[in-house]
Amino acid sequence: MDELASSLGISKRTIYENFKDKEEILSSLLVSLRDERRKVFDSLISDKNNVVEIFIKIIEIQQSSPICNVKFFEDIQKYYPRANRNIEADKEKNKEFLVKFLQKGIEQGYIREDLNVEVTAFLVEQSTYIYIRATSLEKPLFTFSELFYTMMINFVRGILTEKGIKIIDAYLEQQKAKN
């Protein structure tokens, strides 16, 4: 708390006037980050993009976002039970959102009808943690941006119909031309 107060140029008393403890500060930060992320998703969806275009935009946004170290989440789980419960509740809401999003893609004809959306939503969630756990690698042979891009492009392409594959393949060609 001393370091936080010093870096903000305020007293610890000021911090404690606004927050009960460190966990409340952490929870406040996590809620703020979650709300920012939801605003981005809501704006993507409200722009009337098809699900493939939204997946592409999410991939692009994530590539330029800072990566969170696995140790951060391990510490939350170990030392901050209230914050961890909030993260777990958010995971469930994210899964529900993703199931509806995938169903929308099926209705639009971009995602395969035979897709088990519950399993797919689970896999998307788990792939996020694979990406985060990779931060513990000592000398990775790739950047984390490359890891995320490769995982998501291959995953998304695998759940698409021919109609969706045409869009993702056109995007991949554009990317190849840029590089």
C-alpha positions as CSV (number, residue, x, y, z in Angstrom):
1,M,0.0,0.0,0.0
2,D,3.0,2.3,0.6
3,E,4.2,1.8,-2.9
4,L,0.7,2.4,-4.4
5,A,0.2,5.6,-2.3
6,S,3.7,6.8,-3.3
7,S,3.2,6.1,-7.0
8,L,-0.1,7.9,-6.9
9,G,1.3,10.8,-4.9
10,I,-1.3,10.4,-2.2
11,S,-1.4,9.1,1.4
12,K,-2.3,5.6,2.5
13,R,-5.1,7.3,4.5
14,T,-6.6,8.6,1.2
15,I,-6.5,5.1,-0.2
16,Y,-8.3,3.6,2.8
17,E,-10.9,6.4,2.7
18,N,-11.9,5.0,-0.7
19,F,-11.1,1.3,-0.4
20,K,-11.6,-1.1,2.5
21,D,-8.5,-3.2,1.7
22,K,-6.2,-4.4,-1.1
23,E,-8.7,-6.9,-2.4
24,E,-11.3,-4.1,-2.9
25,I,-8.8,-2.2,-5.0
26,L,-8.1,-5.3,-7.0
27,S,-11.8,-6.1,-7.5
28,S,-12.4,-2.5,-8.6
29,L,-9.6,-2.8,-11.2
30,L,-11.0,-6.1,-12.4
31,V,-14.5,-4.8,-12.7
32,S,-13.2,-1.8,-14.6
33,L,-11.3,-4.0,-17.1
34,R,-14.3,-6.3,-17.5
35,D,-16.6,-3.3,-18.2
36,E,-14.2,-1.9,-20.8
37,R,-14.0,-5.3,-22.5
38,R,-17.8,-5.6,-22.6
39,K,-18.2,-2.1,-24.1
40,V,-15.8,-3.2,-26.9
41,F,-17.8,-6.4,-27.6
42,D,-21.1,-4.5,-27.4
43,S,-19.9,-2.0,-29.9
44,L,-18.6,-4.7,-32.3
45,I,-22.0,-6.5,-32.1
46,S,-24.0,-3.3,-32.5
47,D,-22.0,-2.4,-35.7
48,K,-24.0,-5.2,-37.4
49,N,-20.8,-7.1,-38.3
50,N,-21.2,-10.8,-39.0
51,V,-19.7,-13.2,-36.4
52,V,-16.7,-13.9,-38.6
53,E,-15.8,-10.2,-38.8
54,I,-16.3,-9.9,-35.0
55,F,-14.0,-12.8,-34.4
56,I,-11.4,-11.1,-36.6
57,K,-11.7,-7.8,-34.8
58,I,-11.4,-9.5,-31.4
59,I,-8.2,-11.3,-32.7
60,E,-6.8,-7.9,-33.8
61,I,-7.7,-6.2,-30.6
62,Q,-6.2,-9.0,-28.5
63,Q,-2.9,-8.9,-30.5
64,S,-2.3,-5.4,-29.5
65,S,-3.4,-5.8,-25.8
66,P,-0.8,-6.4,-23.1
67,I,-0.6,-10.0,-21.9
68,C,-1.5,-10.9,-18.3
69,N,1.0,-13.1,-16.6
70,V,-0.2,-16.4,-15.2
71,K,1.3,-15.5,-11.8
72,F,-1.2,-12.7,-11.5
73,F,-4.2,-15.1,-11.7
74,E,-2.5,-17.7,-9.4
75,D,-2.0,-15.0,-6.8
76,I,-5.6,-13.9,-7.0
77,Q,-6.8,-17.5,-6.6
78,K,-4.5,-18.0,-3.6
79,Y,-4.7,-14.7,-1.8
80,Y,-7.9,-12.9,-2.8
81,P,-11.0,-15.2,-2.6
82,R,-13.6,-12.5,-3.2
83,A,-11.9,-11.3,-6.3
84,N,-11.5,-14.9,-7.5
85,R,-15.2,-15.5,-7.0
86,N,-16.0,-12.5,-9.2
87,I,-13.6,-13.8,-11.9
88,E,-15.4,-17.2,-11.8
89,A,-18.8,-15.5,-12.0
90,D,-17.6,-13.5,-15.0
91,K,-16.4,-16.7,-16.7
92,E,-19.9,-18.1,-16.5
93,K,-21.4,-14.9,-17.9
94,N,-18.8,-14.9,-20.7
95,K,-19.7,-18.6,-21.5
96,E,-23.4,-17.7,-21.7
97,F,-22.6,-14.7,-24.0
98,L,-20.4,-16.9,-26.2
99,V,-23.0,-19.6,-26.6
100,K,-25.5,-17.0,-27.8
101,F,-22.9,-15.5,-30.1
102,L,-22.1,-18.9,-31.6
103,Q,-25.8,-19.6,-32.1
104,K,-26.1,-16.2,-33.8
105,G,-23.3,-17.3,-36.2
106,I,-25.2,-20.5,-36.9
107,E,-28.3,-18.5,-37.7
108,Q,-26.3,-16.3,-40.0
109,G,-24.9,-19.3,-41.8
110,Y,-21.3,-18.6,-40.9
111,I,-20.9,-21.3,-38.2
112,R,-21.5,-25.0,-38.8
113,E,-25.0,-26.2,-37.7
114,D,-23.5,-29.4,-36.3
115,L,-21.4,-27.5,-33.8
116,N,-21.9,-28.2,-30.1
117,V,-22.0,-24.6,-28.9
118,E,-21.6,-25.5,-25.2
119,V,-18.4,-27.5,-25.9
120,T,-17.1,-24.8,-28.3
121,A,-17.7,-22.0,-25.7
122,F,-15.8,-24.2,-23.2
123,L,-12.9,-24.6,-25.6
124,V,-12.7,-20.8,-26.3
125,E,-12.5,-20.1,-22.6
126,Q,-9.9,-22.8,-22.1
127,S,-7.8,-21.5,-25.0
128,T,-7.6,-18.2,-23.2
129,Y,-6.0,-19.9,-20.3
130,I,-3.5,-21.8,-22.5
131,Y,-2.4,-18.5,-23.8
132,I,-2.1,-17.0,-20.3
133,R,-0.2,-20.1,-19.0
134,A,2.3,-19.8,-21.8
135,T,3.6,-16.7,-20.0
136,S,5.3,-19.1,-17.6
137,L,7.5,-20.5,-20.4
138,E,11.1,-19.6,-19.9
139,K,12.2,-19.2,-23.6
140,P,9.2,-19.5,-25.9
141,L,9.8,-20.1,-29.6
142,F,7.1,-17.6,-30.5
143,T,5.7,-14.3,-29.4
144,F,2.5,-14.3,-27.3
145,S,0.8,-12.4,-30.1
146,E,1.8,-15.2,-32.6
147,L,0.5,-17.8,-30.2
148,F,-2.9,-16.1,-29.8
149,Y,-3.2,-15.4,-33.5
150,T,-2.4,-18.9,-34.5
151,M,-4.7,-20.5,-31.9
152,M,-7.7,-18.3,-32.7
153,I,-7.4,-18.3,-36.5
154,N,-7.2,-22.0,-36.6
155,F,-10.0,-22.4,-34.0
156,V,-12.3,-20.0,-35.7
157,R,-11.7,-21.4,-39.2
158,G,-12.5,-24.9,-37.9
159,I,-16.0,-23.9,-36.7
160,L,-17.0,-22.1,-39.9
161,T,-19.1,-23.0,-42.9
162,E,-17.8,-22.5,-46.4
163,K,-19.4,-19.0,-46.3
164,G,-17.4,-18.1,-43.2
165,I,-14.2,-19.7,-44.4
166,K,-14.3,-17.5,-47.5
167,I,-14.3,-14.4,-45.2
168,I,-11.5,-15.7,-42.9
169,D,-9.4,-16.8,-45.9
170,A,-9.8,-13.4,-47.5
171,Y,-8.6,-11.8,-44.3
172,L,-5.6,-14.2,-44.2
173,E,-4.7,-13.2,-47.7
174,Q,-4.9,-9.5,-46.8
175,Q,-2.6,-10.2,-43.8
176,K,-0.1,-12.0,-46.0
177,A,-0.1,-9.1,-48.5
178,K,0.7,-6.7,-45.6
179,N,3.7,-8.7,-44.5
